Amino acid sequence: MYRKASDDFSPTAFTTPIAGQLANLNLKRKKDNRIFIAFLLISLVVHLLVLFYQNQKSITLRAAPISQAPLSLKINMRKPVIIPQKKPLPKVVKKNPFKKREKIKKEELVKKPVKKEVAEQPVPTTPQTTTKAFDSVIANYVQPHYPRMAIRRGLTGIVTLTLWIKDNGQVDRVELTKSSGHKSLDHSALEAVKRWQFKNLVASHGHEQSQIYKVEKRIVYKIN
């Protein structure tokens, strides 16, 4: 009739109803959480749609003034009339005949200066002497020296000298009548002429009295 205490007591008999209640509560909470999340998502989507709609309206309202009326195109099938352009006539430049005459006159007036021809024909780099008299009676002729520096520098010119000759043929004195323009050429000519020796002029011309003869010499310095 009586049961054992060990058989009657079981801890599950006391815990099973409480565990079931807790499980039910957890399920309800999960459902409520899901519903809340779903509500939040729906409200978020609705807000986004409202914002998108408002933006589209503002865009269309702003773009409305830009819209233009429909364009109408008219096509003209007629060929365009080409108007020929008149070519400009070439300008006639009147020539002034007086200018040509003036140019011709100027060309006629401008003439190159005529170079004075020297009677003497000098030998290149060698001075040449000329005289009015006594050329045939020079006994000792000393060739005038052409200075090397003058040749390098291209110096040329004519030296005119006056000689006084004694009866015995010696040169008494020499005078520079006309310079060549270069001291080196003048000096070379003077030194050479001073050493000239003429023949006895008394015997040549038959003069008994002593006389001094005046002779003019020209020495040309020229480089060919």
GIJOWO-V813754 format. One record per residue. N is the residue number from 1. RES is the residue in one letter. PSI is psi as a letter, one per 40 degrees, with the letter a starting at -180 (999 if undefined). Layout:
# GIJOWO-V813754
N;RES;PSI / N;RES;PSI
This chain:
# GIJOWO-V813754
1;M;d / 2;Y;i / 3;R;i / 4;K;i / 5;A;d / 6;S;d / 7;D;d / 8;D;d / 9;F;h / 10;S;h / 11;P;d / 12;T;d / 13;A;d / 14;F;d / 15;T;d / 16;T;d / 17;P;d / 18;I;d / 19;A;d / 20;G;d / 21;Q;d / 22;L;d / 23;A;d / 24;N;d / 25;L;d / 26;N;d / 27;L;d / 28;K;d / 29;R;d / 30;K;d / 31;K;d / 32;D;d / 33;N;d / 34;R;d / 35;I;d / 36;F;d / 37;I;d / 38;A;d / 39;F;d / 40;L;d / 41;L;d / 42;I;d / 43;S;d / 44;L;d / 45;V;d / 46;V;d / 47;H;d / 48;L;d / 49;L;d / 50;V;d / 51;L;d / 52;F;d / 53;Y;d / 54;Q;d / 55;N;d / 56;Q;d / 57;K;d / 58;S;d / 59;I;d / 60;T;d / 61;L;d / 62;R;d / 63;A;e / 64;A;d / 65;P;d / 66;I;d / 67;S;h / 68;Q;i / 69;A;i / 70;P;h / 71;L;i / 72;S;h / 73;L;h / 74;K;h / 75;I;h / 76;N;h / 77;M;e / 78;R;i / 79;K;h / 80;P;i / 81;V;h / 82;I;h / 83;I;h / 84;P;h / 85;Q;h / 86;K;h / 87;K;h / 88;P;h / 89;L;i / 90;P;h / 91;K;h / 92;V;h / 93;V;h / 94;K;h / 95;K;h / 96;N;h / 97;P;d / 98;F;d / 99;K;d / 100;K;d / 101;R;d / 102;E;d / 103;K;d / 104;I;d / 105;K;d / 106;K;d / 107;E;d / 108;E;d / 109;L;d / 110;V;h / 111;K;i / 112;K;h / 113;P;h / 114;V;h / 115;K;h / 116;K;h / 117;E;h / 118;V;h / 119;A;d / 120;E;i / 121;Q;g / 122;P;i / 123;V;i / 124;P;h / 125;T;e / 126;T;h / 127;P;i / 128;Q;i / 129;T;i / 130;T;i / 131;T;i / 132;K;d / 133;A;i / 134;F;e / 135;D;d / 136;S;e / 137;V;e / 138;I;h / 139;A;d / 140;N;h / 141;Y;h / 142;V;h / 143;Q;h / 144;P;i / 145;H;h / 146;Y;h / 147;P;i / 148;R;d / 149;M;d / 150;A;d / 151;I;d / 152;R;d / 153;R;e / 154;G;f / 155;L;h / 156;T;i / 157;G;i / 158;I;h / 159;V;h / 160;T;h / 161;L;i / 162;T;h / 163;L;i / 164;W;h / 165;I;h / 166;K;i / 167;D;d / 168;N;e / 169;G;e / 170;Q;i / 171;V;h / 172;D;d / 173;R;i / 174;V;h / 175;E;h / 176;L;h / 177;T;d / 178;K;h / 179;S;i / 180;S;e / 181;G;e / 182;H;h / 183;K;d / 184;S;d / 185;L;d / 186;D;d / 187;H;d / 188;S;d / 189;A;d / 190;L;d / 191;E;d / 192;A;d / 193;V;d / 194;K;d / 195;R;e / 196;W;i / 197;Q;h / 198;F;i / 199;K;i / 200;N;h / 201;L;d / 202;V;d / 203;A;d / 204;S;d / 205;H;e / 206;G;f / 207;H;h / 208;E;d / 209;Q;i / 210;S;h / 211;Q;i / 212;I;h / 213;Y;h / 214;K;h / 215;V;i / 216;E;h / 217;K;i / 218;R;h / 219;I;h / 220;V;h / 221;Y;h / 222;K;i / 223;I;h / 224;N;999
